[in-house]
Amino acid sequence: DWSSDVCSSDLSSTTERGSRSSSAGQIRWYATGLAVRPEHGHRHAADAGILRHEIQEAAARGHRPRAAARRADRPFGDGAQPGKADRHASAGTLAIAFAQRHLLGYPWIVLAAVGTAFLSFGLWVHHMFATGLPKISLAFFSAASEAVAIPTGVQIFAFIATLWAGKVKWSTPLLYASGSLAVFVIGGLTGVMVAVAPFDWQAHDTYFVVAHLHYVLIGGTLLPLFGGLYYYWPLITGKKLSDRLGRIAFWIMFVGVNLIFFPQHFLGLQGMPRRYVDYPDAFTKWNYVSSVGYMITVVAVGVFMLVLIEAAIRRRKAEAN
């Protein structure tokens, strides 16, 4: 890459200019948006003028890409703090990027991820609570299914705290990320409910489980995918998606998704089973509301497709990031 090319290049011309020389490693620090610290051996190593001049000299020899040129003018990006906020993105990581600060409680996030992986070995059995398991097995796997809410909650609160403590730049990708957290939390709360064996016996194979599953999938996968697409599209293609259409698509989708699946909690509690093609008239009202939500969500997906088509036609150039 460019930094390795610079490492192999002769950058000793700074000594000819006068006082200080900078190593290729220090130039690499500057070009990636990270401050060069005094302990790296130069009292004024972060002097933007000197480093910019050296980068320009490297560019004259054909070593610098366009991205580095943009970073040379703004070493920390668009107001972002140096470090992780400049390099991450997707749901919670979108929150980091647009909070313009590092992730709060990073060690706890790592421990939470490891804890989730460990507890997951005992989670799958909650799909079998209605099969007649021994009581000791029910107690153990029910406890594991409830305990997984702890590391998940740690991650959610860390993302919220990062937004709270940062200088939030509300953008379309962050809108999708925030919506995904809200939807995912609802799915997590109903997950704690079905982790309790006596409740699961009543809700098993009903539309309550359908609603829980889709809240987790949409909050944990679908909305972050849309947000990630909005974030990465300008970085990959150099073209900008319409923020106005993207926000319209989000709000239509957010309303539609909740209209589809939230009423299904009530249907499940009323006893409507899943995997049946028809239902009694007693379940008509909430099924009608759910169908309206489906049609609204189809409109939202159509608007999002319109976003991509409009971007292909207009071909607006993305700002430097």
C-alpha positions as a Markdown table, in Angstrom:
| # | Residue | x | y | z |
|---|---|---|---|---|
| 1 | Asp | 0.0 | 0.0 | 0.0 |
| 2 | Trp | 1.0 | 3.6 | -0.1 |
| 3 | Ser | 2.4 | 3.6 | 3.4 |
| 4 | Ser | 4.7 | 0.7 | 2.6 |
| 5 | Asp | 5.8 | 2.4 | -0.6 |
| 6 | Val | 6.7 | 5.5 | 1.4 |
| 7 | Cys | 8.6 | 3.4 | 3.9 |
| 8 | Ser | 10.7 | 2.1 | 1.0 |
| 9 | Ser | 11.2 | 5.6 | -0.4 |
| 10 | Asp | 13.9 | 8.1 | 0.4 |
| 11 | Leu | 12.4 | 10.8 | 2.5 |
| 12 | Ser | 15.5 | 12.3 | 3.8 |
| 13 | Ser | 14.9 | 15.6 | 2.0 |
| 14 | Thr | 13.5 | 17.1 | 5.1 |
| 15 | Thr | 17.0 | 17.2 | 6.6 |
| 16 | Glu | 18.1 | 19.2 | 3.7 |
| 17 | Arg | 15.4 | 21.8 | 4.3 |
| 18 | Gly | 16.7 | 22.5 | 7.8 |
| 19 | Ser | 16.0 | 21.1 | 11.1 |
| 20 | Arg | 14.0 | 18.0 | 11.5 |
| 21 | Ser | 13.5 | 14.8 | 9.6 |
| 22 | Ser | 10.5 | 12.6 | 9.8 |
| 23 | Ser | 10.3 | 8.8 | 9.3 |
| 24 | Ala | 7.9 | 7.2 | 6.9 |
| 25 | Gly | 6.1 | 5.7 | 9.9 |
| 26 | Gln | 5.3 | 9.2 | 11.2 |
| 27 | Ile | 4.1 | 10.2 | 7.8 |
| 28 | Arg | 1.9 | 7.1 | 7.8 |
| 29 | Trp | 0.4 | 8.1 | 11.1 |
| 30 | Tyr | -0.5 | 11.5 | 9.7 |
| 31 | Ala | -1.9 | 10.1 | 6.5 |
| 32 | Thr | -4.2 | 7.7 | 8.4 |
| 33 | Gly | -5.6 | 10.5 | 10.5 |
| 34 | Leu | -3.8 | 9.8 | 13.7 |
| 35 | Ala | -1.7 | 12.4 | 15.5 |
| 36 | Val | 2.0 | 11.9 | 15.7 |
| 37 | Arg | 2.9 | 12.0 | 19.3 |
| 38 | Pro | 6.0 | 13.8 | 20.7 |
| 39 | Glu | 7.4 | 10.5 | 22.1 |
| 40 | His | 8.0 | 9.3 | 18.6 |
| 41 | Gly | 11.2 | 11.2 | 18.6 |
| 42 | His | 10.4 | 14.6 | 17.2 |
| 43 | Arg | 9.4 | 17.6 | 19.3 |
| 44 | His | 7.3 | 19.1 | 16.5 |
| 45 | Ala | 6.6 | 15.9 | 14.5 |
| 46 | Ala | 2.9 | 16.8 | 14.2 |
| 47 | Asp | 3.7 | 20.0 | 12.4 |
| 48 | Ala | 1.2 | 19.8 | 9.6 |
| 49 | Gly | 3.2 | 21.9 | 7.2 |
| 50 | Ile | 6.3 | 19.7 | 7.3 |
| 51 | Leu | 4.3 | 16.5 | 7.0 |
| 52 | Arg | 2.1 | 17.8 | 4.2 |
| 53 | His | 5.2 | 18.9 | 2.3 |
| 54 | Glu | 6.7 | 15.4 | 2.7 |
| 55 | Ile | 3.5 | 13.8 | 1.5 |
| 56 | Gln | 3.4 | 16.1 | -1.5 |
| 57 | Glu | 7.0 | 15.1 | -2.3 |
| 58 | Ala | 6.0 | 11.4 | -2.1 |
| 59 | Ala | 3.0 | 12.2 | -4.4 |
| 60 | Ala | 5.3 | 13.7 | -6.9 |
| 61 | Arg | 7.1 | 10.3 | -7.1 |
| 62 | Gly | 3.7 | 8.7 | -7.6 |
| 63 | His | 3.2 | 7.1 | -4.1 |
| 64 | Arg | 0.1 | 8.8 | -2.8 |
| 65 | Pro | -3.5 | 7.8 | -3.6 |
| 66 | Arg | -6.3 | 10.3 | -3.8 |
| 67 | Ala | -7.7 | 9.3 | -0.4 |
| 68 | Ala | -4.4 | 10.3 | 1.3 |
| 69 | Ala | -4.5 | 13.7 | -0.5 |
| 70 | Arg | -7.8 | 14.4 | 1.1 |
| 71 | Arg | -6.6 | 13.3 | 4.5 |
| 72 | Ala | -3.6 | 15.6 | 4.2 |
| 73 | Asp | -5.8 | 18.6 | 4.2 |
| 74 | Arg | -7.9 | 17.3 | 7.1 |
| 75 | Pro | -5.9 | 14.9 | 9.3 |
| 76 | Phe | -8.8 | 13.9 | 11.5 |
| 77 | Gly | -11.6 | 13.8 | 8.8 |
| 78 | Asp | -14.8 | 15.8 | 9.1 |
| 79 | Gly | -14.5 | 16.7 | 12.8 |
| 80 | Ala | -14.0 | 13.1 | 13.9 |
| 81 | Gln | -11.6 | 12.3 | 16.7 |
| 82 | Pro | -8.5 | 10.3 | 15.7 |
| 83 | Gly | -8.8 | 6.6 | 16.0 |
| 84 | Lys | -11.6 | 4.1 | 15.9 |
| 85 | Ala | -14.3 | 6.5 | 15.0 |
| 86 | Asp | -12.7 | 7.0 | 11.6 |
| 87 | Arg | -12.4 | 3.3 | 10.8 |
| 88 | His | -15.6 | 1.5 | 11.8 |
| 89 | Ala | -19.1 | 1.2 | 10.6 |
| 90 | Ser | -22.5 | -1.0 | 10.9 |
| 91 | Ala | -25.4 | -0.5 | 13.5 |
| 92 | Gly | -23.4 | 0.0 | 16.7 |
| 93 | Thr | -20.3 | 0.8 | 14.8 |
| 94 | Leu | -22.2 | 3.4 | 12.8 |
| 95 | Ala | -23.0 | 5.0 | 16.2 |
| 96 | Ile | -19.3 | 5.2 | 16.9 |
| 97 | Ala | -18.5 | 6.8 | 13.6 |
| 98 | Phe | -21.1 | 9.5 | 13.8 |
| 99 | Ala | -20.7 | 10.1 | 17.6 |
| 100 | Gln | -17.2 | 11.3 | 16.5 |
| 101 | Arg | -15.5 | 9.6 | 19.4 |
| 102 | His | -14.1 | 6.3 | 20.5 |
| 103 | Leu | -16.4 | 3.6 | 21.8 |
| 104 | Leu | -17.1 | 3.8 | 25.5 |
| 105 | Gly | -16.5 | 0.7 | 27.6 |
| 106 | Tyr | -14.6 | -1.1 | 24.8 |
| 107 | Pro | -13.2 | -3.8 | 27.2 |
| 108 | Trp | -16.8 | -4.5 | 28.4 |
| 109 | Ile | -18.0 | -4.9 | 24.8 |
| 110 | Val | -15.3 | -7.5 | 24.2 |
| 111 | Leu | -16.3 | -9.4 | 27.4 |
| 112 | Ala | -19.9 | -9.1 | 26.4 |
| 113 | Ala | -19.2 | -10.6 | 23.0 |
| 114 | Val | -17.3 | -13.5 | 24.6 |
| 115 | Gly | -20.0 | -14.0 | 27.2 |
| 116 | Thr | -22.7 | -14.1 | 24.4 |
| 117 | Ala | -20.7 | -16.7 | 22.5 |
| 118 | Phe | -20.3 | -18.9 | 25.7 |
| 119 | Leu | -23.9 | -18.6 | 26.7 |
| 120 | Ser | -25.1 | -19.4 | 23.2 |
| 121 | Phe | -24.1 | -23.0 | 23.7 |
| 122 | Gly | -27.0 | -23.3 | 26.0 |
| 123 | Leu | -29.5 | -21.1 | 24.2 |
| 124 | Trp | -30.7 | -23.3 | 21.5 |
| 125 | Val | -32.6 | -25.6 | 23.9 |
| 126 | His | -35.3 | -22.9 | 24.5 |
| 127 | His | -36.7 | -24.0 | 21.2 |
| 128 | Met | -37.4 | -27.4 | 22.8 |
| 129 | Phe | -39.1 | -26.3 | 26.1 |
| 130 | Ala | -42.4 | -27.9 | 25.0 |
| 131 | Thr | -40.9 | -31.3 | 24.2 |
| 132 | Gly | -41.0 | -32.7 | 27.7 |
| 133 | Leu | -37.5 | -32.0 | 28.9 |
| 134 | Pro | -36.5 | -32.9 | 32.5 |
| 135 | Lys | -37.0 | -30.2 | 35.0 |
| 136 | Ile | -33.3 | -29.8 | 35.7 |
| 137 | Ser | -32.7 | -29.2 | 32.0 |
| 138 | Leu | -35.5 | -26.7 | 31.8 |
| 139 | Ala | -34.1 | -24.8 | 34.8 |
| 140 | Phe | -30.5 | -24.7 | 33.4 |
| 141 | Phe | -31.4 | -23.7 | 29.8 |
| 142 | Ser | -34.0 | -21.2 | 30.9 |
| 143 | Ala | -31.4 | -19.5 | 33.1 |
| 144 | Ala | -28.9 | -19.4 | 30.2 |
| 145 | Ser | -31.6 | -18.0 | 27.9 |
| 146 | Glu | -32.3 | -15.2 | 30.4 |
| 147 | Ala | -28.7 | -14.6 | 31.2 |
| 148 | Val | -27.8 | -13.7 | 27.6 |
| 149 | Ala | -29.7 | -10.5 | 28.1 |
| 150 | Ile | -26.9 | -9.2 | 30.3 |
| 151 | Pro | -24.1 | -9.1 | 27.8 |
| 152 | Thr | -26.5 | -7.9 | 25.1 |
| 153 | Gly | -27.6 | -5.1 | 27.4 |
| 154 | Val | -24.0 | -4.1 | 28.1 |
| 155 | Gln | -23.5 | -3.6 | 24.3 |
| 156 | Ile | -26.7 | -1.7 | 23.9 |
| 157 | Phe | -25.9 | 0.7 | 26.8 |
| 158 | Ala | -22.3 | 1.1 | 25.5 |
| 159 | Phe | -23.6 | 2.3 | 22.1 |
| 160 | Ile | -26.1 | 4.6 | 23.7 |
| 161 | Ala | -23.5 | 6.1 | 26.1 |
| 162 | Thr | -21.2 | 6.6 | 23.1 |
| 163 | Leu | -23.8 | 8.6 | 21.4 |
| 164 | Trp | -24.6 | 10.5 | 24.6 |
| 165 | Ala | -21.0 | 11.5 | 25.2 |
| 166 | Gly | -20.1 | 12.2 | 21.6 |
| 167 | Lys | -20.8 | 15.1 | 19.3 |
| 168 | Val | -23.5 | 13.3 | 17.3 |
| 169 | Lys | -23.7 | 14.1 | 13.6 |
| 170 | Trp | -27.2 | 12.9 | 12.8 |
| 171 | Ser | -27.1 | 11.4 | 9.3 |
| 172 | Thr | -29.1 | 8.9 | 7.3 |
| 173 | Pro | -26.9 | 5.9 | 8.2 |
| 174 | Leu | -27.1 | 6.7 | 11.9 |
| 175 | Leu | -30.9 | 7.0 | 11.6 |
| 176 | Tyr | -31.1 | 3.4 | 10.4 |
| 177 | Ala | -28.6 | 2.3 | 13.1 |
| 178 | Ser | -30.7 | 4.0 | 15.9 |
| 179 | Gly | -33.9 | 2.4 | 14.5 |
| 180 | Ser | -32.3 | -1.0 | 14.5 |
| 181 | Leu | -31.3 | -0.6 | 18.1 |
| 182 | Ala | -34.9 | 0.3 | 19.1 |
| 183 | Val | -36.4 | -2.6 | 17.1 |
| 184 | Phe | -33.8 | -5.1 | 18.4 |
| 185 | Val | -34.4 | -4.1 | 22.0 |
| 186 | Ile | -38.1 | -4.9 | 21.6 |
| 187 | Gly | -37.1 | -8.3 | 20.2 |
| 188 | Gly | -34.7 | -8.9 | 23.1 |
| 189 | Leu | -37.4 | -8.1 | 25.7 |
| 190 | Thr | -39.8 | -10.6 | 24.2 |
| 191 | Gly | -36.9 | -13.0 | 24.1 |
| 192 | Val | -36.5 | -12.8 | 27.8 |
| 193 | Met | -40.2 | -13.6 | 28.1 |
| 194 | Val | -40.0 | -16.8 | 26.0 |
| 195 | Ala | -36.9 | -17.8 | 28.0 |
| 196 | Val | -39.2 | -18.5 | 31.0 |
| 197 | Ala | -40.4 | -22.1 | 30.5 |
| 198 | Pro | -44.0 | -21.8 | 31.8 |
| 199 | Phe | -44.6 | -18.8 | 29.5 |
| 200 | Asp | -43.0 | -20.5 | 26.6 |
| 201 | Trp | -45.3 | -23.4 | 27.0 |
| 202 | Gln | -48.2 | -21.0 | 26.3 |
| 203 | Ala | -46.5 | -19.0 | 23.5 |
| 204 | His | -44.7 | -21.9 | 21.7 |
| 205 | Asp | -45.6 | -22.2 | 18.0 |
| 206 | Thr | -47.8 | -19.2 | 18.2 |
| 207 | Tyr | -47.5 | -15.8 | 16.5 |
| 208 | Phe | -45.8 | -14.4 | 19.6 |
| 209 | Val | -42.7 | -16.4 | 18.6 |
| 210 | Val | -43.1 | -15.1 | 15.0 |
| 211 | Ala | -43.1 | -11.5 | 16.2 |
| 212 | His | -40.2 | -12.1 | 18.5 |
| 213 | Leu | -38.1 | -13.7 | 15.8 |
| 214 | His | -38.7 | -10.9 | 13.2 |
| 215 | Tyr | -38.0 | -8.1 | 15.6 |
| 216 | Val | -34.6 | -9.6 | 16.3 |
| 217 | Leu | -33.9 | -10.3 | 12.7 |
| 218 | Ile | -35.0 | -6.9 | 11.4 |
| 219 | Gly | -33.4 | -5.0 | 14.3 |
| 220 | Gly | -30.2 | -7.0 | 14.2 |
| 221 | Thr | -29.8 | -7.5 | 10.4 |
| 222 | Leu | -32.1 | -5.7 | 8.0 |
| 223 | Leu | -32.0 | -2.1 | 9.3 |
| 224 | Pro | -28.2 | -2.3 | 9.9 |
| 225 | Leu | -27.8 | -3.5 | 6.3 |
| 226 | Phe | -29.7 | -0.5 | 4.9 |
| 227 | Gly | -27.7 | 1.8 | 7.2 |
| 228 | Gly | -24.4 | 0.2 | 6.2 |
| 229 | Leu | -25.3 | 0.5 | 2.5 |
| 230 | Tyr | -25.9 | 4.2 | 3.0 |
| 231 | Tyr | -22.6 | 4.5 | 4.8 |
| 232 | Tyr | -20.4 | 2.5 | 2.4 |
| 233 | Trp | -22.0 | 3.5 | -0.9 |
| 234 | Pro | -20.2 | 6.8 | -1.2 |
| 235 | Leu | -16.9 | 5.2 | 0.0 |
| 236 | Ile | -17.1 | 2.4 | -2.6 |
| 237 | Thr | -18.6 | 4.2 | -5.6 |
| 238 | Gly | -17.7 | 7.9 | -4.9 |
| 239 | Lys | -21.4 | 8.8 | -5.5 |
| 240 | Lys | -23.8 | 10.1 | -2.9 |
| 241 | Leu | -27.3 | 8.6 | -2.1 |
| 242 | Ser | -30.2 | 11.0 | -1.5 |
| 243 | Asp | -30.5 | 11.7 | 2.2 |
| 244 | Arg | -34.0 | 13.0 | 1.8 |
| 245 | Leu | -35.3 | 9.9 | 0.1 |
| 246 | Gly | -33.3 | 7.7 | 2.5 |
| 247 | Arg | -35.0 | 9.3 | 5.5 |
| 248 | Ile | -38.4 | 8.9 | 3.9 |
| 249 | Ala | -37.7 | 5.3 | 3.2 |
| 250 | Phe | -36.6 | 4.7 | 6.8 |
| 251 | Trp | -39.6 | 6.2 | 8.5 |
| 252 | Ile | -42.0 | 4.4 | 6.2 |
| 253 | Met | -40.1 | 1.1 | 6.8 |
| 254 | Phe | -40.0 | 1.7 | 10.6 |
| 255 | Val | -43.8 | 2.3 | 10.8 |
| 256 | Gly | -44.5 | -0.6 | 8.4 |
| 257 | Val | -42.3 | -3.1 | 10.2 |
| 258 | Asn | -43.9 | -2.3 | 13.6 |
| 259 | Leu | -47.4 | -2.5 | 12.2 |
| 260 | Ile | -46.6 | -5.9 | 10.8 |
| 261 | Phe | -45.1 | -7.6 | 13.8 |
| 262 | Phe | -46.2 | -5.8 | 16.9 |
| 263 | Pro | -49.9 | -6.9 | 16.6 |
| 264 | Gln | -48.7 | -10.5 | 16.2 |
| 265 | His | -47.7 | -10.4 | 19.8 |
| 266 | Phe | -51.4 | -10.0 | 20.6 |
| 267 | Leu | -52.4 | -12.7 | 18.2 |
| 268 | Gly | -49.9 | -15.1 | 19.8 |
| 269 | Leu | -51.2 | -14.3 | 23.3 |
| 270 | Gln | -54.7 | -15.0 | 22.0 |
| 271 | Gly | -53.6 | -18.4 | 20.9 |
| 272 | Met | -53.3 | -18.1 | 17.1 |
| 273 | Pro | -50.8 | -20.8 | 16.0 |
| 274 | Arg | -48.2 | -20.3 | 13.4 |
| 275 | Arg | -47.8 | -22.2 | 10.1 |
| 276 | Tyr | -51.6 | -22.2 | 9.3 |
| 277 | Val | -52.9 | -20.9 | 6.1 |
| 278 | Asp | -56.2 | -19.6 | 7.6 |
| 279 | Tyr | -57.5 | -18.3 | 10.9 |
| 280 | Pro | -60.8 | -17.9 | 12.8 |
| 281 | Asp | -62.7 | -14.7 | 12.5 |
| 282 | Ala | -61.7 | -13.8 | 16.1 |
| 283 | Phe | -58.2 | -13.0 | 14.8 |
| 284 | Thr | -59.3 | -10.8 | 11.9 |
| 285 | Lys | -58.6 | -7.4 | 13.4 |
| 286 | Trp | -54.9 | -7.8 | 14.2 |
| 287 | Asn | -54.3 | -9.8 | 11.0 |
| 288 | Tyr | -55.8 | -6.9 | 9.0 |
| 289 | Val | -53.5 | -4.4 | 10.8 |
| 290 | Ser | -50.5 | -6.7 | 10.1 |
| 291 | Ser | -51.4 | -6.8 | 6.4 |
| 292 | Val | -51.6 | -3.0 | 6.2 |
| 293 | Gly | -48.1 | -2.9 | 7.8 |
| 294 | Tyr | -46.9 | -5.3 | 5.1 |
| 295 | Met | -48.1 | -3.1 | 2.3 |
| 296 | Ile | -46.5 | 0.0 | 3.9 |
| 297 | Thr | -43.2 | -1.9 | 4.2 |
| 298 | Val | -43.4 | -2.8 | 0.5 |
| 299 | Val | -43.7 | 0.9 | -0.3 |
| 300 | Ala | -40.6 | 1.6 | 1.9 |
| 301 | Val | -38.6 | -1.0 | 0.0 |
| 302 | Gly | -39.8 | 0.6 | -3.3 |
| 303 | Val | -38.6 | 4.0 | -2.1 |
| 304 | Phe | -35.2 | 2.5 | -1.2 |
| 305 | Met | -34.9 | 1.1 | -4.7 |
| 306 | Leu | -35.8 | 4.5 | -6.0 |
| 307 | Val | -32.9 | 5.9 | -4.0 |
| 308 | Leu | -30.5 | 3.6 | -5.8 |
| 309 | Ile | -32.0 | 4.4 | -9.2 |
| 310 | Glu | -31.9 | 8.1 | -8.5 |
| 311 | Ala | -28.3 | 7.9 | -7.4 |
| 312 | Ala | -27.4 | 6.1 | -10.6 |
| 313 | Ile | -29.1 | 8.8 | -12.7 |
| 314 | Arg | -28.0 | 11.9 | -10.9 |
| 315 | Arg | -24.5 | 10.6 | -10.0 |
| 316 | Arg | -23.9 | 13.2 | -7.3 |
| 317 | Lys | -20.3 | 13.2 | -6.2 |
| 318 | Ala | -19.7 | 12.3 | -2.6 |
| 319 | Glu | -17.9 | 14.7 | -0.3 |
| 320 | Ala | -14.4 | 13.8 | 0.9 |
| 321 | Asn | -14.5 | 11.6 | 4.0 |
